[in-house]
Amino acid sequence: MLITSSMGMAGWFGTPNLELSSKYQTLITPSAAYFRYVWGAIFLSNGFFAIAQVLPRFREQPLVQKGIGSVYFLACSAETAWNILFGYELMILAFAAMFALCLTLLFILKRQWNVVIEETKKANSISNRLNVDDNNTEDGEGVEEDFTAQPPSVSYWLLRFPFGIHAGWISVATPLMLSVLLVSLNVESTVELWVAVISLPLLFGACMGLLLREEAGAPSYIFPMTVAYGCAGICWELYAPSQTILERHDESNIKLMMNLAGFCAICLMVVVIARFCALLLRDQCIKLRKKDGACEIDGEEYDYVQA
């Protein structure tokens, strides 16, 4: 995947990717000048995962065996195919490869989330039994040790982070690739506009769902942050649109998409920060409750209760 991506950027498969992005520029094409560097983080984190998943410490973990498995091979194959097909401007097949890549990455995220939920339930069940046996909890109820806002573990950075950032960026790139396909087929610009107007709110809604989930392992921050990064790139590009965009779309449509992309980017980052701070405060209260069982405010003692 890394080799074919490098070859695609260099133009080994016909035309360099950056030239094709300019040639088939759309309303949701992020600025290549400032926002293409996310690929460095994607490939670097994928490289760390590729090394970590063969090490004895990580290769037997459920996140690798159950959460990823052979699906990662399909994801790498899909991205390799896209690099070749896009370079040769086979846009229909390139869109099919991009769509397959998006599905495989989302499938990995779903499987990993299920693994986290299963492992958390298993750990809590064991902890509760031990607490009951040792009479360390009141009324036989165990206290969960999983705090949402704790710093991520090494396993998260090596086994989950690569797929979160990769899936987030490909989720932005998939509707972009559909728009590129429409431009290459000289479809009416109104259709491209509708694809852009529909895709960004859908991505925004999906990110909000990930941020507001309450299950174990939730919320997911990296996927929404990556989508927000892509939306910021779209807004930045439309702030000073190229001649290609000006020829296909009128000024009102360009401003509409610029404002929509900027709104999605700002709102997602505000929610990410607010959600993290709220959970951090909640976790601190839980820790204090486990330590003292009550707190004193203005001379009055209050028991901590679950919200």
PyMOL commands that set and color helices and strands:
alter all, ss='L'
color gray80, all
select helices_A, chain A and resi 2-10+17-23+32-35+38-52+56-59+62-65+71-87+91-134+138-140+154-184+189-212+222-239+243-248+251-291
alter helices_A, ss='H'
color red, helices_A
select strands_A, chain A and resi 294-297+300-303
alter strands_A, ss='S'
color yellow, strands_A
deselect
rebuild
show_as cartoon
